[in-house]
């Protein structure tokens, strides 16, 4: 039996991308049909060069053209290449490319999430006039994403969805730290409190609330100890975990940011970090993970299945 046949028989599917192959466990088919199916496309980092516009278009076509098409798309943030450090002219062009590809390719309903690289100027505050620029901060990115607020909720197929804003401004020129401010946390408490206990909840954040992949993003074993920056994973994860524990209908949390893939279950909540559409910023894979998106099936009993899809980028 050859390797491909063995993997197929063993229930594995292969994401073969550039120099790396990622093995993802194919979950067994469930008896009941999912009540919601959607595609999670995160960390597109679209920009004029590196084949990024064609790659973004290819991912959208692939996701929407499946035999079992998703009902909608969740965009997970980091939509454009970078606004934290790039000059305004570059940032405006990046957003124009984003809008052009969406206008040409998006056929399904979509929900947006803000990413750290979508925020203009937070790493340029030492430069005179940046904080007075109309593009500065989150407001312009929210406008381009068509969002009135960086966090919100909605209902689909018997599930309640919560979209969070992971980024708060950090001191100095460090840009951002991953946490919810007090106003957002209070909103989240109210929102979850209003959801019937029998209604399962799916949470989307750009930065992982809890992640195992964060421990492998760079050399984390600094000075003989694990050091995971607060910009890699939510620094307030314990506070959020405690809130979720009071609401056992919170079943799954989706994220991106790390361009890596993991699956962590803690206290009954499944945390899925779903890689990146751009892989390693349109230069091939990042570590073991190449360009991909996720298809999520949600069931009435609160179960979630994830399929990672390596789309043809060109």
ZIUR-V231698 format. One record per residue. N is the residue number from 1. RES is the residue in one small letter. SS is DSSP state (helix for helix, strand for strand, loop for the rest). PSI is psi in whole degrees, -180 to 180 (NA if undefined). NEAR is the number of other ideal C-beta (glycine too) atoms within 10 Angstrom. Layout:
N:RES:SS:PSI:NEAR  N:RES:SS:PSI:NEAR
This chain:
1:x:loop:129:8  2:x:loop:171:7  3:x:helix:-42:8  4:x:helix:-42:10  5:x:helix:-40:9  6:x:helix:-46:10  7:x:helix:-40:16  8:x:helix:-44:14  9:x:helix:-33:9  10:x:loop:-2:10  11:x:loop:21:10  12:x:strand:146:12  13:x:strand:151:15  14:x:strand:131:14  15:x:strand:92:20  16:x:strand:111:13  17:x:strand:120:21  18:x:loop:-126:13  19:x:loop:-2:9  20:x:strand:149:16  21:x:strand:135:14  22:x:strand:127:20  23:x:strand:128:13  24:x:strand:128:19  25:x:strand:122:12  26:x:loop:119:15  27:x:loop:148:13  28:x:loop:146:8  29:x:loop:136:7  30:x:loop:154:12  31:x:loop:-60:6  32:x:loop:153:9  33:x:loop:149:9  34:x:loop:149:18  35:x:loop:-20:16  36:x:strand:134:20  37:x:strand:128:19  38:x:strand:164:28  39:x:strand:136:26  40:x:strand:108:25  41:x:strand:112:26  42:x:loop:157:30  43:x:loop:60:27  44:x:loop:-37:29  45:x:loop:49:26  46:x:strand:146:25  47:x:loop:170:23  48:x:loop:-33:12  49:x:loop:-172:9  50:x:loop:17:15  51:x:loop:14:14  52:x:helix:-45:24  53:x:helix:-43:19  54:x:helix:-36:13  55:x:helix:-43:23  56:x:helix:-44:26  57:x:helix:-42:19  58:x:helix:-40:18  59:x:helix:-43:25  60:x:helix:-44:25  61:x:helix:-42:13  62:x:helix:-46:16  63:x:helix:-42:24  64:x:helix:-17:15  65:x:loop:10:10  66:x:loop:157:13  67:x:loop:-31:4  68:x:loop:72:9  69:x:loop:149:14  70:x:loop:159:21  71:x:loop:-29:14  72:x:strand:174:16  73:x:strand:133:22  74:x:strand:116:24  75:x:strand:129:27  76:x:loop:10:32  77:x:loop:174:29  78:x:loop:54:28  79:x:loop:-41:30  80:x:strand:169:25  81:x:loop:-59:25  82:x:loop:132:19  83:x:loop:-11:30  84:x:loop:-40:17  85:x:loop:-15:15  86:x:loop:153:20  87:x:loop:160:13  88:x:helix:-36:17  89:x:helix:-42:8  90:x:helix:-42:16  91:x:helix:-42:27  92:x:helix:-41:15  93:x:helix:-39:15  94:x:helix:-44:24  95:x:helix:-35:22  96:x:helix:-41:13  97:x:helix:-45:19  98:x:helix:-50:23  99:x:helix:-38:14  100:x:helix:-45:14  101:x:helix:-43:20  102:x:helix:-46:17  103:x:helix:-36:8  104:x:helix:-30:10  105:x:helix:-27:16  106:x:loop:120:14  107:x:loop:-14:12  108:x:loop:160:14  109:x:strand:149:11  110:x:strand:149:17  111:x:strand:140:19  112:x:loop:152:22  113:x:loop:140:28  114:x:loop:138:27  115:x:loop:162:29  116:x:helix:-38:22  117:x:helix:-5:26  118:x:helix:-9:30  119:x:loop:122:27  120:x:strand:132:28  121:x:loop:-7:24  122:x:loop:-22:23  123:x:loop:15:21  124:x:loop:19:20  125:x:loop:-16:15  126:x:loop:-13:8  127:x:loop:128:12  128:x:loop:135:7  129:x:loop:-9:9  130:x:helix:-45:18  131:x:helix:-15:12  132:x:helix:-5:8  133:x:loop:141:15  134:x:loop:-21:9  135:x:loop:-13:18  136:x:strand:139:19  137:x:strand:-155:16  138:x:loop:-23:19  139:x:helix:-44:13  140:x:helix:-42:21  141:x:helix:-42:24  142:x:helix:-38:18  143:x:helix:-46:12  144:x:helix:-27:21  145:x:helix:-4:22  146:x:loop:30:10  147:x:loop:137:18  148:x:loop:-26:7  149:x:loop:151:12  150:x:loop:-12:22  151:x:loop:144:21  152:x:strand:177:17  153:x:strand:161:17  154:x:strand:171:11  155:x:strand:136:10  156:x:strand:131:16  157:x:loop:32:16  158:x:loop:1:13  159:x:strand:151:23  160:x:strand:130:20  161:x:strand:136:21  162:x:strand:127:20  163:x:strand:122:25  164:x:loop:160:26  165:x:loop:107:23  166:x:loop:-19:29  167:x:strand:129:29  168:x:strand:147:16  169:x:strand:139:14  170:x:loop:162:16  171:x:loop:155:7  172:x:loop:-140:8  173:x:loop:26:12  174:x:loop:-8:14  175:x:loop:-88:20  176:x:strand:161:20  177:x:strand:148:20  178:x:strand:108:25  179:x:loop:166:23  180:x:loop:133:24  181:x:loop:172:14  182:x:helix:-37:8  183:x:helix:-43:9  184:x:helix:-40:17  185:x:helix:-41:16  186:x:helix:-40:11  187:x:helix:-43:18  188:x:helix:-42:20  189:x:helix:-46:13  190:x:helix:-43:9  191:x:helix:-49:16  192:x:helix:-34:19  193:x:helix:-24:10  194:x:loop:-6:9  195:x:loop:129:18  196:x:loop:143:7  197:x:loop:-24:7  198:x:loop:-4:9  199:x:loop:117:12  200:x:loop:152:23  201:x:strand:136:22  202:x:strand:128:24  203:x:strand:135:23  204:x:strand:126:24  205:x:loop:153:28  206:x:loop:-51:27  207:x:loop:137:30  208:x:loop:138:28  209:x:loop:-42:26  210:x:loop:133:23  211:x:loop:140:26  212:x:loop:-29:14  213:x:helix:-28:22  214:x:helix:-25:22  215:x:helix:-10:15  216:x:helix:8:14  217:x:loop:90:18  218:x:loop:-175:13  219:x:loop:95:7  220:x:loop:-21:14  221:x:strand:66:10  222:x:strand:134:9  223:x:loop:36:5  224:x:loop:18:6  225:x:strand:159:7  226:x:strand:130:9  227:x:loop:108:13  228:x:loop:115:14  229:x:loop:152:14  230:x:loop:-9:17  231:x:loop:-9:19  232:x:loop:-36:21  233:x:loop:150:25  234:x:loop:123:26  235:x:loop:-19:17  236:x:loop:29:19  237:x:helix:-37:18  238:x:helix:-41:10  239:x:helix:-43:13  240:x:helix:-42:22  241:x:helix:-43:17  242:x:helix:-39:11  243:x:helix:-46:17  244:x:helix:-36:23  245:x:helix:-28:13  246:x:loop:-11:10  247:x:loop:82:16  248:x:loop:-5:14  249:x:loop:-5:17  250:x:strand:114:25  251:x:strand:-35:20  252:x:strand:141:22  253:x:strand:127:27  254:x:strand:148:28  255:x:strand:176:31  256:x:loop:-122:31  257:x:loop:-48:30  258:x:loop:-13:25  259:x:loop:25:27  260:x:loop:170:22  261:x:strand:132:22  262:x:strand:176:20  263:x:strand:102:15  264:x:strand:127:16  265:x:strand:127:11  266:x:strand:123:14  267:x:loop:40:11  268:x:loop:-3:12  269:x:strand:132:21  270:x:strand:122:19  271:x:strand:116:23  272:x:strand:114:24  273:x:strand:124:30  274:x:strand:36:31  275:x:loop:-145:33  276:x:loop:138:29  277:x:loop:-35:32  278:x:loop:-3:28  279:x:loop:-120:25  280:x:loop:60:18  281:x:loop:45:17  282:x:loop:24:22  283:x:loop:26:11  284:x:loop:-159:14  285:x:loop:160:23  286:x:strand:118:21  287:x:loop:-122:17  288:x:loop:6:16  289:x:strand:119:25  290:x:loop:-176:25  291:x:loop:129:28  292:x:loop:163:27  293:x:strand:172:28  294:x:strand:143:25  295:x:strand:128:19  296:x:strand:125:21  297:x:strand:127:20  298:x:strand:141:23  299:x:loop:159:20  300:x:loop:-26:15  301:x:loop:7:10  302:x:loop:1:19  303:x:loop:153:16  304:x:strand:138:20  305:x:strand:139:17  306:x:strand:134:20  307:x:strand:122:18  308:x:strand:130:20  309:x:strand:118:20  310:x:loop:100:22  311:x:loop:156:20  312:x:loop:111:10  313:x:loop:-10:23  314:x:loop:NA:8
